[in-house]
Amino acid sequence: MKYLPHVQEAISSLGYIKPEYDTALAIMLETNEGQHPKAIALAYRKIGEQISRDGKRSLGLRSNVFFSREALQSLTPAGLLKLQDAHVTTLLRAALSHFRSRMIDDCRKANIHQFKVCAAFKDCPGCMEMGGQIIGSNHAARLRPNSCAREACALSIMPWVDYLAGIR
């Protein structure tokens, strides 16, 4: 399962989902590849017996929200504080990490070991700090800066080859 290590990292770092649900989330990402993590989280919350209307109300959820008992059981106490976002944030962090990892692996096969960091948000200190930098593949694998304002760091990377280096 290609997403499993990324899901495990997201679960460990964020602490919203219990570790024993890592395989289920990795399977959801893999079988729904190409869909946004928000749609995947919704699909996950739809699986199984739904919480009753009164149960949803007591949790502060709208009565028409899909939320299965298993999805609720997958949450840690920290995840219960972010009912609507816990699954989405965990899946998004895992997906973004997977995309960066896949880019690094593909570039290494082509003997490309440098990357340009692409900032995603102008209001994020991490994006402003890292955006435009040229970094090596080892650094790219652990890209999320401590100053990142988001739980699911959206920095992306692109291969960098300085074709003019030999003629300057």
KOLNUPA-312137 format. One line per field, with one value per residue (C-alpha): residue in one letter; x, y negated, z negated. Coordinates in Angstrom, 1 decimal. Each point is the difference from the previous one (the first is absolute). Layout:
BEGIN
res <- c(A / ...)
c1 <- c(X / ...)
c2 <- c(Y / ...)
c3 <- c(Z / ...)
END
This chain:
BEGIN
res <- c(M / K / Y / L / P / H / V / Q / E / A / I / S / S / L / G / Y / I / K / P / E / Y / D / T / A / L / A / I / M / L / E / T / N / E / G / Q / H / P / K / A / I / A / L / A / Y / R / K / I / G / E / Q / I / S / R / D / G / K / R / S / L / G / L / R / S / N / V / F / F / S / R / E / A / L / Q / S / L / T / P / A / G / L / L / K / L / Q / D / A / H / V / T / T / L / L / R / A / A / L / S / H / F / R / S / R / M / I / D / D / C / R / K / A / N / I / H / Q / F / K / V / C / A / A / F / K / D / C / P / G / C / M / E / M / G / G / Q / I / I / G / S / N / H / A / A / R / L / R / P / N / S / C / A / R / E / A / C / A / L / S / I / M / P / W / V / D / Y / L / A / G / I / R)
c1 <- c(0.0 / 1.7 / -1.9 / 0.4 / 3.3 / -1.4 / -3.3 / 2.0 / 2.1 / -3.1 / -1.7 / 3.1 / 0.6 / -3.6 / -1.4 / -3.6 / -0.4 / 0.8 / 3.0 / -2.0 / -2.0 / 3.1 / -0.6 / -3.7 / 1.0 / 2.8 / -2.3 / -2.5 / 2.7 / 1.2 / -3.4 / -1.2 / 3.2 / -0.6 / -2.8 / 0.5 / 0.6 / -3.2 / -2.0 / 1.9 / -0.7 / -3.7 / 0.0 / 1.7 / -2.6 / -2.8 / 1.1 / -1.9 / -2.7 / -0.6 / -0.2 / -3.6 / -1.4 / 0.1 / 3.5 / 1.1 / -1.8 / 1.8 / 3.3 / -0.8 / -0.5 / -2.9 / -2.5 / 0.6 / 3.8 / 1.3 / 2.0 / 0.2 / 0.5 / 3.4 / 1.1 / -0.8 / 1.9 / 3.0 / 0.5 / 2.3 / -1.1 / 1.9 / -1.9 / -3.3 / 0.7 / 0.3 / -2.8 / -0.6 / 3.7 / 1.9 / -0.3 / 0.4 / 3.2 / 1.6 / -0.8 / 1.1 / 3.4 / 0.5 / -0.9 / 2.3 / 2.8 / -0.5 / 0.1 / 3.3 / 1.4 / -1.1 / 1.6 / 3.3 / 0.0 / -0.7 / 2.7 / 2.6 / -0.6 / 0.8 / 3.1 / -1.5 / 0.8 / -0.9 / -3.4 / -1.5 / -2.5 / -3.4 / -1.8 / -3.8 / -1.2 / 1.1 / -1.2 / 2.1 / 3.4 / 1.2 / -0.9 / 1.7 / 3.1 / 0.4 / -1.6 / 2.5 / 2.8 / 2.0 / 0.4 / 1.4 / -2.1 / 0.8 / -1.3 / -3.0 / -1.1 / -0.4 / -1.3 / -2.5 / 1.6 / -0.7 / -1.4 / -2.8 / -3.3 / -2.0 / -0.4 / 0.2 / 2.9 / -0.7 / 3.6 / 0.7 / 3.2 / 1.0 / 3.2 / 2.8 / 2.8 / 2.3 / 0.8 / 2.0 / 2.4 / 2.7 / -0.1 / -0.1)
c2 <- c(0.0 / -3.1 / -2.4 / 1.8 / -1.6 / -3.4 / 0.7 / 1.3 / -3.2 / -2.2 / 2.0 / -0.1 / -3.7 / -1.3 / 2.4 / -0.2 / 3.6 / 3.2 / 1.8 / 3.3 / -1.8 / -0.7 / 2.8 / -0.9 / -3.6 / 1.1 / 2.3 / -2.9 / -2.2 / 2.7 / 1.1 / -3.6 / -1.4 / -3.2 / -1.2 / -2.7 / 1.2 / -1.9 / 2.3 / 3.0 / -0.9 / -0.4 / 3.5 / 1.4 / -1.6 / 1.5 / 3.6 / 1.9 / -0.8 / -3.7 / -1.8 / -0.8 / -3.5 / -0.5 / 1.3 / -2.5 / -2.8 / 0.8 / -0.1 / -3.4 / 1.4 / -0.8 / 2.8 / 0.5 / 0.5 / 3.4 / 1.4 / 3.7 / 1.6 / 1.4 / -3.4 / -1.4 / 2.9 / -0.6 / -3.5 / -0.7 / -2.6 / -2.6 / 1.2 / -0.3 / -3.8 / -0.2 / 2.3 / -1.3 / -0.6 / 2.8 / 2.5 / -2.6 / -1.5 / 3.4 / 1.2 / -3.3 / 0.0 / 3.7 / -0.8 / -3.0 / 1.9 / 2.9 / -2.4 / -1.5 / 3.5 / 1.2 / -3.0 / 0.7 / 3.7 / -0.8 / -2.6 / 2.2 / 2.6 / -2.7 / -1.0 / -3.3 / -0.9 / -3.6 / -1.6 / -3.4 / -0.6 / -1.5 / -2.0 / 0.6 / -2.8 / -3.7 / -0.1 / 3.0 / -0.8 / 3.5 / -0.7 / -3.4 / 1.5 / 2.9 / -1.2 / -0.2 / 1.8 / 2.6 / 3.1 / 3.5 / 3.2 / 0.9 / -3.4 / 0.2 / 3.3 / -1.8 / -3.3 / -1.3 / -3.0 / -0.6 / -3.4 / 1.5 / -1.5 / 3.0 / 3.5 / 1.4 / -1.8 / -0.7 / -0.9 / 1.8 / 0.7 / 0.1 / 1.5 / -2.5 / 0.4 / -3.0 / 0.5 / -3.3 / 1.0 / 1.1 / -3.0 / -2.9)
c3 <- c(0.0 / 1.3 / -2.3 / -3.3 / -1.2 / 0.8 / -1.8 / -3.0 / -0.1 / 0.2 / -2.8 / -2.1 / 0.5 / -0.2 / -2.6 / 1.2 / 1.1 / -2.0 / 1.5 / 0.6 / 2.7 / 2.1 / 2.5 / 0.5 / 0.9 / 2.2 / 1.9 / 0.4 / 1.4 / 2.4 / 1.3 / 0.4 / 1.5 / 1.9 / -2.3 / -2.5 / -3.6 / -1.0 / 2.3 / -1.2 / -3.7 / 0.8 / 1.7 / -3.1 / -2.3 / 2.1 / -0.5 / -2.7 / -2.4 / -0.3 / -3.4 / -0.9 / 0.4 / -3.8 / -0.1 / 2.7 / -1.8 / -3.2 / 1.8 / 1.6 / 3.5 / 2.3 / 0.3 / 3.7 / -0.3 / 0.8 / -3.0 / -0.6 / -3.4 / 1.2 / 1.2 / -3.4 / -1.7 / 2.1 / -1.6 / -2.9 / -2.7 / 2.1 / 3.1 / -1.8 / -0.4 / 3.8 / 1.1 / 3.5 / 0.7 / -1.6 / 2.8 / 2.7 / -1.5 / -0.6 / 3.6 / 1.5 / -1.8 / 1.0 / 3.7 / 0.3 / -1.6 / 2.4 / 3.0 / -1.1 / -0.7 / 3.4 / 1.7 / -1.8 / 1.0 / 3.6 / 0.2 / -1.7 / 2.7 / 2.6 / -2.0 / -1.1 / -3.6 / -0.4 / -0.3 / 0.0 / -2.8 / 1.1 / -2.7 / -0.2 / -2.3 / -0.3 / -3.6 / -1.2 / -1.6 / 1.2 / 3.6 / -0.1 / -1.6 / 2.3 / 3.3 / 2.8 / -1.8 / 1.8 / -2.3 / 0.3 / 0.1 / -3.6 / -1.3 / 2.4 / -1.6 / -3.4 / 1.4 / -2.5 / -1.7 / -3.7 / 0.9 / 2.2 / -1.0 / 1.2 / -1.4 / 3.6 / 1.5 / 3.7 / 1.1 / 3.3 / 1.8 / 3.6 / 1.5 / 0.3 / 2.5 / 0.6 / 3.7 / 0.1 / -2.8 / 2.5 / 2.2 / -2.5)
END
